[in-house]
Amino acid sequence: MVKELKHDPIFLACKSQPADISDAETARDLLDTLKAHADSCVGMAANMIGVTKRIIAFENGPQYMLMYNPEIIKKSGPFNTEEACLSLLGGPRKTRRWKKIKVQYQNEDFEIRVKSFEGFTAQIIQHEIDHCNGILI
């Protein structure tokens, strides 16, 4: 179900709690909401739809990917950039990102996975993990 986006910076600055199998409906809602905003958004974290759980969804090439409890375990190639966010008013903000990252996460079956990402996809994931950690750009 498509959910309303949250814009309250105090709420968005709260750290998210670990997700578990009971959060599957939240993950589906997150994907539905991301797809509904596909013209202006490439990634979302669950707190953007009002749920403080460590769940992110993002475009990964031509498909969407969902991660439960993502953690960056390796990073390289720092660079400065600007990013915008659907949850925050105003234009793009300056931030620092990594060109390559390795992420440990749980898939939809809650199996632990480790995968490397680079470029724009890595940047999206970093932005959404920041949301999970209560970090606003």
C-alpha positions as CSV (number, residue, x, y, z in Angstrom):
1,M,0.0,0.0,0.0
2,V,1.3,3.5,-0.9
3,K,2.0,5.4,2.3
4,E,2.2,9.1,3.0
5,L,5.7,10.5,3.2
6,K,7.0,11.9,6.6
7,H,8.7,15.3,6.6
8,D,9.2,15.9,10.3
9,P,13.0,16.2,10.8
10,I,12.7,15.3,14.5
11,F,11.0,12.0,13.7
12,L,13.4,11.4,10.8
13,A,16.4,12.0,13.1
14,C,15.5,9.0,15.3
15,K,17.5,5.9,14.8
16,S,15.7,2.9,13.5
17,Q,15.3,-0.4,15.3
18,P,16.3,-3.8,13.7
19,A,13.7,-5.3,11.4
20,D,12.5,-8.8,11.6
21,I,10.1,-11.1,9.7
22,S,7.1,-9.4,11.2
23,D,8.1,-6.3,9.2
24,A,7.3,-7.8,5.8
25,E,4.2,-5.7,5.3
26,T,6.2,-2.5,6.0
27,A,8.7,-3.6,3.4
28,R,5.9,-4.2,0.8
29,D,4.5,-0.7,1.6
30,L,8.0,0.8,1.3
31,L,8.4,-0.7,-2.2
32,D,4.9,0.4,-3.2
33,T,5.6,3.9,-2.0
34,L,8.9,4.0,-3.8
35,K,7.4,2.8,-7.1
36,A,4.6,5.4,-6.7
37,H,7.3,8.1,-6.5
38,A,9.6,6.6,-9.3
39,D,9.5,9.9,-11.2
40,S,11.3,11.8,-8.4
41,C,12.9,9.2,-6.1
42,V,15.4,6.3,-6.4
43,G,15.5,5.0,-2.8
44,M,13.6,5.1,0.5
45,A,14.0,4.0,4.1
46,A,11.1,2.8,6.2
47,N,11.2,5.9,8.4
48,M,10.2,8.0,5.4
49,I,6.8,6.2,5.6
50,G,6.6,6.5,9.4
51,V,8.1,3.2,10.5
52,T,11.4,3.3,12.5
53,K,12.7,-0.1,11.3
54,R,16.0,-0.8,9.4
55,I,14.5,-1.5,6.0
56,I,15.5,0.2,2.7
57,A,14.3,-0.1,-0.9
58,F,16.1,1.3,-3.9
59,E,16.5,1.1,-7.6
60,N,19.3,-1.3,-8.6
61,G,19.5,-1.0,-12.4
62,P,16.2,-1.9,-14.0
63,Q,14.8,-3.6,-10.8
64,Y,14.1,-2.7,-7.2
65,M,16.0,-4.2,-4.3
66,L,15.0,-4.5,-0.7
67,M,17.4,-4.8,2.3
68,Y,16.6,-5.5,6.0
69,N,19.1,-4.4,8.6
70,P,21.8,-3.1,6.1
71,E,25.2,-2.2,7.4
72,I,28.2,-0.9,5.4
73,I,31.1,-3.2,6.3
74,K,33.7,-1.8,3.8
75,K,34.0,1.5,1.9
76,S,36.5,3.2,-0.4
77,G,36.9,6.2,-2.6
78,P,35.5,9.1,-0.7
79,F,34.0,12.0,-2.7
80,N,31.9,15.1,-2.1
81,T,28.5,15.5,-3.8
82,E,25.1,17.0,-3.4
83,E,21.9,15.1,-2.8
84,A,18.2,15.9,-2.4
85,C,15.6,14.0,-0.3
86,L,11.9,13.6,-0.7
87,S,11.4,13.8,3.0
88,L,13.3,17.1,3.4
89,L,12.2,20.5,2.2
90,G,14.6,22.6,0.1
91,G,17.1,21.8,-2.6
92,P,20.1,19.5,-2.7
93,R,22.6,19.5,0.2
94,K,26.3,18.8,0.3
95,T,27.4,15.5,1.7
96,R,30.3,13.1,1.6
97,R,30.0,9.6,0.1
98,W,32.0,6.6,-0.9
99,K,32.4,5.3,-4.5
100,K,32.5,1.7,-3.5
101,I,30.8,0.0,-0.6
102,K,30.3,-3.6,0.7
103,V,27.0,-4.1,2.5
104,Q,25.9,-6.9,4.8
105,Y,22.1,-7.2,5.0
106,Q,19.2,-9.6,5.2
107,N,17.1,-10.5,2.2
108,E,13.4,-11.0,2.1
109,D,13.9,-14.5,3.6
110,F,16.1,-13.0,6.3
111,E,19.1,-14.8,5.0
112,I,22.4,-12.8,5.6
113,R,23.9,-11.6,2.4
114,V,27.0,-9.5,1.5
115,K,27.2,-7.6,-1.7
116,S,29.4,-4.9,-3.2
117,F,28.0,-1.8,-4.9
118,E,29.6,1.1,-6.7
119,G,28.7,4.4,-8.3
120,F,25.2,5.8,-8.1
121,T,23.7,2.7,-6.6
122,A,26.3,2.8,-3.8
123,Q,25.4,6.5,-3.2
124,I,21.7,5.7,-3.0
125,I,22.3,2.9,-0.4
126,Q,24.5,5.2,1.7
127,H,21.7,7.8,1.7
128,E,19.1,5.3,2.8
129,I,21.3,3.7,5.5
130,D,21.9,7.3,6.8
131,H,18.1,7.5,7.2
132,C,18.2,4.3,9.2
133,N,20.9,5.8,11.5
134,G,18.9,9.1,12.0
135,I,21.3,11.1,9.8
136,L,19.7,13.8,7.6
137,I,21.7,15.4,4.8
